[in-house]
Amino acid sequence: MPAPVSGSGELPPSLPIPSGLALPAAQNPSARSDNAAAAKTPFALTSLLHPSYLHAEAWGSESLPLNAAVKVGFPRIYLTLGIAAGPGGRQSGGVAGGVGLGTVGQPRGRFTPSLDVMQWFLSGNRETPGSSLTQLRPLLAWQLKSGGRLQLIGGPTLNLATGRREDGRTREGLGQDQWLWLNSSDEHSFLRLWPGLQLGLRF
C-alpha cells in the first residue's frame, strides 16, 4: 500500500534511481548538454590553436635587396618572421633578421590588401655597429591564377633607419642614397626617413 502522506503536506524525499534504470542520454537533457560540451571543447581548442593564415613571401626592395619571410596567424592578423640580405655598400653588415605584425583585408576578386609593420635588425662589424630599420608596408596581392596560392605582391614602403655612429662614420647603403625625407645625425647616432618600393611573390 502507498505510504501515507503526513499532515504537514511535505512530499517524501525522492529515492535515488538505480544505475540500471537511469535514463538514456537521448532522453536526459542534462546528459546531452554535458556530452555536447565535452565534444565541442577539444574541437574549439584545436580550431583556436590551428593557424588559418599561413604564407611565405620573397621580395626585393631598395632598402634590403633580398628578403624572405613566413607569415602565420589567424584570418585577420598575423605574425611575420623574416630574414634579409643587408644593403649594398662597404659597410653593409651582411644579414638582417626581422619580426613584424600585420593585418589582411577582405579579398576583392583576385586582389587582397594587407598592412604590416616590420622591425629589422642589421648585424654590424668591426667598423660599423649594428643598426635597425622599421618599415611600414601596405601591400596589394594579386592571384596569378584564380583560386591559387601563388600571388604577385607589391606596394610602397615607409622606412625609418636608426643606428649609432663611430668616429663620425655611418652605415653606407642604409638609406644613404635614397630620397631622404629626414636625415638627422649627431656625434653618436643617426636617423633617416625615406619612401621606397617592394615587389615579390607570396606562396
PyMOL commands that set and color helices and strands:
alter all, ss='L'
color gray80, all
select helices_A, chain A and resi 19-21+25-27+29-49
alter helices_A, ss='H'
color red, helices_A
select strands_A, chain A and resi 53-61+67-73+77-85+95-104+111-122+131-143+151-164+182-185+189-202
alter strands_A, ss='S'
color yellow, strands_A
deselect
rebuild
show_as cartoon
